[in-house]
């Protein structure tokens, strides 16, 4: 895989504890916020690998991004990329994704990179998302769905991040399903998560009935510790 020897200074990788953790919601909220509050500065989005239909099409429809830029590697089957690629007689050419990322990074003031699955999800037969974060020197934010078992998922993913030498900037909780304040406090208590992991929790995304409402998404982002997620100055 292509690697860089220096920390990537103008990009952030958004990953999660698992598939459907809320990576797309956070990415969309940050783009909506940027476009409203950071005029005159450019923001690019990339999902290096996509299996099946989904995020690339959403970002293209909502924000006008070019699909070929957004996702250099695409496979039809909604499966782990190495398996989806093999079914098509292909392989996951991460060199192509890296080249696309480097090109975009030169064109935009800031880049958001949405991972597939969680930190432990396979990108190739030898590489996970955590490996990609290290190889590309991307700082990471971890999205955690609020549900029973969330604490253990956070602890395991933070341990993987440390083992993989990933720079984990923070955690964002996401109510993928409607949650009461009591359920949030019981299933994903912020103080306990921060004590166990020594990683800051940067906020909570409430359940969104319409995750494409850009006004609401920008408001959601503004309620996070946004300065730790985007370069506002």
JONORRA-V838788 format. One record per backbone hydrogen bond with DSSP energy under -1.0 kcal/mol. NH is the residue of the N-H (numbers start at 1). CO is the residue of the C=O. Records with the same first field share a line. If there is no record, write none. Layout:
BEGIN
NH: CO + CO
END
This chain:
BEGIN
4: 135
8: 137
12: 111
13: 139
14: 113
15: 141
17: 143
21: 18
26: 22
27: 23
28: 24
29: 25
30: 26
31: 27
32: 28
33: 29
34: 30
35: 31
36: 32
37: 33
38: 34
41: 38
44: 110
46: 112
47: 70
50: 73
52: 75
58: 54
59: 55
60: 56
61: 57
62: 58
63: 59
64: 60
70: 66
71: 67
73: 48
75: 50
79: 77
83: 80
84: 80
85: 81
86: 82
87: 83
89: 86
90: 85
93: 91
94: 92
96: 93
97: 93
98: 94
99: 95
100: 96
101: 97
102: 98
103: 99
104: 100
105: 101
106: 102
108: 104
110: 42
111: 10
112: 44
113: 12
114: 46
115: 14
119: 16
121: 118
123: 127
124: 127
129: 121
130: 119
132: 128
133: 129
134: 130
135: 131
136: 132
138: 133
140: 167
141: 13
142: 170
143: 15
144: 172
146: 174
150: 147
153: 149
154: 150
155: 151
156: 152
157: 153
158: 154
159: 155
160: 156
161: 157
162: 158
163: 159
164: 160
165: 162
166: 161
168: 166
169: 140
171: 200
172: 142
173: 203
174: 144
175: 205
176: 174
184: 180
185: 181
186: 182
187: 183
188: 184
193: 189
194: 190
195: 191
196: 192
197: 193
198: 194
202: 171
205: 173
213: 210
214: 212
217: 213
218: 214
219: 215
220: 216
221: 217
222: 218
224: 221
225: 202
226: 224
228: 225
229: 226
230: 226
232: 230
END
